[in-house]
Amino acid sequence: MATITATAQPKYQDPFRPLIPGFTYVDFNDIDALEAAVTEDTCAVFLEPIQGEGGVFNATPEYLRAARSICDDAGALLMFDEVQTGMGRTGNWWAYQGYGVVPDVMTSAKALGGGVPIGACLARGGAAEVFVPGNHASTFGGNLIASAAALAVIDVIETEDLLSNATVVGEYFAQQLKTELPEDVVDVRGKGLMIGAQLARPIAAQTLTRAMERGLILNAIGDSTLRFLPALIITKDDVDQAVAILKEVIS
């Protein structure tokens, strides 16, 4: 219930109302708004280094540095949601590493298990001392199969140098979207293999449907944003094939 409340999106919240009280929402990358919202009574600031469901918008380095400073001054925790941005997606193990701003608490899931259901919450400093063994039990928490899957994923990312692949192929993908679809794609956002393409027209939903019919998996965010979160093993040839499909379905 708390995480549904934190997401700040009515389409996810409405089926679960009433929600947990005590959450305040501010505009992304607005330092003044964040500073005004955080007081000595604030427990934590929780954000994504790169917004996923919001349309693939990068936090500015200045914003994350300010968030760290604001939290330190108020005695609040800085918490990052790295479910989408983590596990090599942006070319770093975790997106925060590309900013040089370290959170107190970080969440991970999905890619951590390579398809096997798993979630993890990582903490440091005083935040790591809140729970001790026995405080917080879970029916399926930390089970052997999920943990083995996560270890295997980490090993593959390391041994196959997928962080570099995410950086190199991600840059190529972004560039191809710009050069091959100059009239249809007006902006490309994100980092590594977390890419958002802003379309010139509100045709994201129909583009998604037509692309899926041709074997290209992507997301439609809102009316005019396409989100790409391909496998970290993707190649430039795969990118060329994807862009060719996009050219066909958008035209």
Secondary structure, 3 states (H helix, E strand, C coil): CHHHHHCCCHHHHHHHCCCCCCCCCCCCCCHHHHHHHCCCCCCEEEECCEECCCCCEECCHHHHHHHHHHHHHHCCEEEEECCCCCCCCCCCCCHHHHCCCCCCEEEEEHHHHCCCCCEEEEECHHHHHCCCCCCCCCCCCCCHHHHHHHHHHHHHHHHCCHHHHHHHHHHHHHHHHHHHCCCCEEEEEEECCEEEEEECCCCHHHHHHHHHHCCCCCEEECCCEEEECCCCCCCHHHHHHHHHHHHHHHC
